[in-house]
Amino acid sequence: MRVDINLATQRYEDARSFWWRWGLPLAGLGVLTLVLLYSVLHGWAAAQRARTLVQKGEQQIASLDKQKADAEAILNRPENRSTRDRSQFLNDLFLRKAFSWTKVFEDMERVMPPRLHVVSIQPEMTADNQLAIKLVVAGESRDRALDLVRRMEDSQRFQRTHIESEATQAGQPSGDNVRFDINALYVPEVANRRGTL
């Protein structure tokens, strides 16, 4: 082992303690840099794959939109209008046929407060193919009708519930002092909808 000691011209340096003090943190920083570099490259590759999937999806959507436009152009020809109208009529009929009165009354029974009853109920299809229900209820107090509206709003089966009109009918033999017209969108269970279509 050779030891150079010349204090007059060179300062003594303890290289071993320098490398122990600074080498391990530098090695740790190097490993951390490699890990971060790997995660950045992995994230970039994942983002590139996601961009590719989005582009493929957009191309498929554009292709389907073109097919739809072509099909609508064919259906809008004068010689095909009767077929289009008949298919629209049958589709509307199937949607109406899928309406289950039993399910509606079961769902209404769950939300109906005591001493309030349904006078009439009328289903309608909206322009965007949602099932709207016009409901007339009668009972002894206004609070029960408002409770019904709150319960319908909290239910998963009724949406956009609002009171269309309210009428007071004092002195009715049935005890129905108030009458409410309520509109709501009815959302049947998905499993039942699939089973009925």
Contacts in CASP RR format, 6 or more apart in sequence:
PFRMAT RR
TARGET T0000
AUTHOR 0000-0000-0000
METHOD contacts of the structure
MODEL  1
MRVDINLATQRYEDARSFWWRWGLPLAGLGVLTLVLLYSVLHGWAAAQRA
RTLVQKGEQQIASLDKQKADAEAILNRPENRSTRDRSQFLNDLFLRKAFS
WTKVFEDMERVMPPRLHVVSIQPEMTADNQLAIKLVVAGESRDRALDLVR
RMEDSQRFQRTHIESEATQAGQPSGDNVRFDINALYVPEVANRRGTL
4 10 0 8 1.000
5 12 0 8 1.000
74 80 0 8 1.000
75 81 0 8 1.000
75 83 0 8 1.000
75 84 0 8 1.000
76 84 0 8 1.000
92 125 0 8 1.000
94 197 0 8 1.000
95 125 0 8 1.000
95 129 0 8 1.000
95 131 0 8 1.000
96 123 0 8 1.000
96 125 0 8 1.000
97 196 0 8 1.000
98 188 0 8 1.000
98 193 0 8 1.000
98 196 0 8 1.000
98 197 0 8 1.000
99 123 0 8 1.000
99 131 0 8 1.000
99 188 0 8 1.000
100 188 0 8 1.000
100 192 0 8 1.000
100 196 0 8 1.000
103 188 0 8 1.000
103 189 0 8 1.000
103 192 0 8 1.000
104 121 0 8 1.000
104 123 0 8 1.000
104 133 0 8 1.000
104 186 0 8 1.000
107 155 0 8 1.000
107 157 0 8 1.000
107 158 0 8 1.000
107 186 0 8 1.000
108 118 0 8 1.000
108 121 0 8 1.000
110 155 0 8 1.000
111 148 0 8 1.000
111 151 0 8 1.000
111 152 0 8 1.000
111 155 0 8 1.000
111 158 0 8 1.000
112 118 0 8 1.000
112 148 0 8 1.000
112 151 0 8 1.000
113 144 0 8 1.000
113 147 0 8 1.000
113 148 0 8 1.000
113 151 0 8 1.000
114 144 0 8 1.000
115 139 0 8 1.000
115 140 0 8 1.000
115 141 0 8 1.000
115 144 0 8 1.000
116 137 0 8 1.000
116 138 0 8 1.000
116 139 0 8 1.000
116 140 0 8 1.000
116 144 0 8 1.000
116 145 0 8 1.000
116 148 0 8 1.000
117 137 0 8 1.000
117 138 0 8 1.000
117 139 0 8 1.000
118 135 0 8 1.000
118 136 0 8 1.000
118 137 0 8 1.000
119 136 0 8 1.000
119 137 0 8 1.000
119 138 0 8 1.000
119 179 0 8 1.000
120 135 0 8 1.000
120 136 0 8 1.000
121 133 0 8 1.000
121 134 0 8 1.000
121 135 0 8 1.000
121 136 0 8 1.000
122 133 0 8 1.000
122 134 0 8 1.000
122 135 0 8 1.000
123 131 0 8 1.000
123 132 0 8 1.000
123 133 0 8 1.000
123 186 0 8 1.000
124 131 0 8 1.000
124 132 0 8 1.000
124 133 0 8 1.000
124 134 0 8 1.000
125 131 0 8 1.000
125 132 0 8 1.000
126 132 0 8 1.000
126 185 0 8 1.000
130 185 0 8 1.000
131 185 0 8 1.000
131 186 0 8 1.000
131 187 0 8 1.000
131 188 0 8 1.000
132 183 0 8 1.000
132 184 0 8 1.000
132 185 0 8 1.000
132 186 0 8 1.000
133 158 0 8 1.000
133 183 0 8 1.000
133 184 0 8 1.000
133 185 0 8 1.000
133 186 0 8 1.000
134 164 0 8 1.000
134 181 0 8 1.000
134 182 0 8 1.000
134 183 0 8 1.000
135 181 0 8 1.000
135 182 0 8 1.000
135 183 0 8 1.000
135 184 0 8 1.000
136 179 0 8 1.000
136 180 0 8 1.000
136 181 0 8 1.000
136 182 0 8 1.000
137 145 0 8 1.000
137 148 0 8 1.000
137 179 0 8 1.000
137 180 0 8 1.000
137 182 0 8 1.000
138 169 0 8 1.000
138 174 0 8 1.000
138 176 0 8 1.000
138 178 0 8 1.000
138 179 0 8 1.000
138 180 0 8 1.000
139 145 0 8 1.000
139 175 0 8 1.000
139 176 0 8 1.000
139 177 0 8 1.000
139 178 0 8 1.000
139 179 0 8 1.000
140 175 0 8 1.000
140 176 0 8 1.000
140 177 0 8 1.000
140 178 0 8 1.000
141 177 0 8 1.000
141 178 0 8 1.000
142 166 0 8 1.000
142 178 0 8 1.000
145 163 0 8 1.000
145 166 0 8 1.000
145 178 0 8 1.000
145 180 0 8 1.000
145 182 0 8 1.000
148 180 0 8 1.000
148 182 0 8 1.000
149 161 0 8 1.000
149 162 0 8 1.000
149 163 0 8 1.000
149 182 0 8 1.000
152 158 0 8 1.000
152 161 0 8 1.000
152 182 0 8 1.000
152 184 0 8 1.000
153 161 0 8 1.000
156 187 0 8 1.000
157 186 0 8 1.000
157 187 0 8 1.000
157 188 0 8 1.000
157 189 0 8 1.000
158 184 0 8 1.000
158 185 0 8 1.000
158 186 0 8 1.000
158 187 0 8 1.000
159 184 0 8 1.000
159 185 0 8 1.000
159 187 0 8 1.000
160 183 0 8 1.000
160 184 0 8 1.000
160 185 0 8 1.000
161 182 0 8 1.000
161 183 0 8 1.000
161 184 0 8 1.000
162 182 0 8 1.000
162 183 0 8 1.000
162 184 0 8 1.000
163 180 0 8 1.000
163 181 0 8 1.000
163 182 0 8 1.000
164 181 0 8 1.000
164 182 0 8 1.000
164 183 0 8 1.000
165 180 0 8 1.000
165 181 0 8 1.000
166 178 0 8 1.000
166 179 0 8 1.000
166 180 0 8 1.000
166 181 0 8 1.000
167 178 0 8 1.000
167 179 0 8 1.000
167 180 0 8 1.000
168 177 0 8 1.000
168 178 0 8 1.000
168 179 0 8 1.000
169 176 0 8 1.000
169 177 0 8 1.000
169 178 0 8 1.000
169 179 0 8 1.000
170 177 0 8 1.000
171 177 0 8 1.000
END
